[in-house]
Amino acid sequence: MCTSIVEIATASGMAKSDKDDWFPLTHSVVAYDHARHAWLEDVITIDFVNQDLPPGARAAVELTLEAAKALNEALVRAIAAAELEESQRADGLARPHPGAAESFAPRIAA
């Protein structure tokens, strides 16, 4: 049975299609329903789309609830850090950025 759980948000940014083409985003669609491709029961599906382009203009993922929660937590941390960075930049307090290789230290959520 379909859950009818769907949330849609406007989106600005770019996504990469299966054809290796980048396209501008207009929306992101988050749903909880039967998996279409993953060998799982119900999943959180995230589709990044451009409603003005053909249906192939989409990038999608199917995640377990646990993976979706970990992604959500990582997004919350990254957004908080980015907001702090932006507020410091606005106040003229931005710290100097070291080389990209030195500054890249991703966190992997458990």
N, C-alpha and C positions, 0 to 999 in steps of 0.2 A: 504494500500500500504506500502511496506517495505521502510524504509528510506535509507538503505545501509550505515548508519553511524556506523563505527566500527573502533576502535583503539586498537592496540595490543602492549603490552610492555613485555619485558622479566621480570621475577620476580624471586627473591631468597627469600625463606622463607618456611613456612609450612602452610598448611590449613587442616581443619577438614572436613571429608566427612560425608554424612548422615549415614554411618555405624559406626560412632564413631572412625574411623581410621584417624590418621594424615598422611599426605603425603607431600613430597617436591614439591614446585612450580617450574614451568618453565616459565609460562606466566600469564599475566592478560589480560582479554579481556573486553573492555568497549564498549557498544553499546547503541544506541537509537533506539527503535523499539517497536512493540506491546508487551504488557505484556503477559507472558505465564502463570503466576500463580497469580499475584496480580490482584485484581478487579479494574484495572485502564486501561486507554487507552494506550498511549505510555509511556515508562519508560526508565530510564537509567538502564541498566543491567550490573553488574560487575560479571564476572566469573573468579575465580582463578583456574588454571588448571595445570596439568602435562601432556604434550603431549605424554610422553612415557608410560603412564598408560592407562588402559581402561577408557571409557567415564564417569564412576562413580567417577573418581578421580577429582572432581570439587567441589568448594564451590561457591555459587551464591547468589546474591541479586538483587531485582528489586526495584528501588527507583523512587519516583516522582522527577521532576526536582528540586523542592524546597529542598527536602531531599538531593539530590545529591550535590546541591550548598552548603548546610550547612556542609555536609561531606567534601567537597573540602576545605572550609574555615577552618574547624577543622584540616585537614591534613596540610594545609599551616602553621597554628600556631604551631602544634606539630613538624613539620619538622624544622621550624625556631628555636624553643626552643632546639631541639635535636642538631642542628648544633652549636648553642651557647655552649651547654654543651660539645660537642666534641671538639670544639676549646679551651675551657677553660681547658679541660682535657689534651689536647696536650701541652698547655702552662704551665701545672702544677698548674692551678688555680682552679681546680674542687672543688666545695664546698662539705663538708661532707654530706652524705645522712642520714637523720633521718630514723627511723624505717619505714617499708613499709606502715603500717597502718596510720602513721602520715603524710607521704608524699603524699599519694594518695588523690588528690582533683580534680576529673575530672570536666571539663567545659562542660556544655550542651549548644550547640549552639541553638539560637532561630530560 
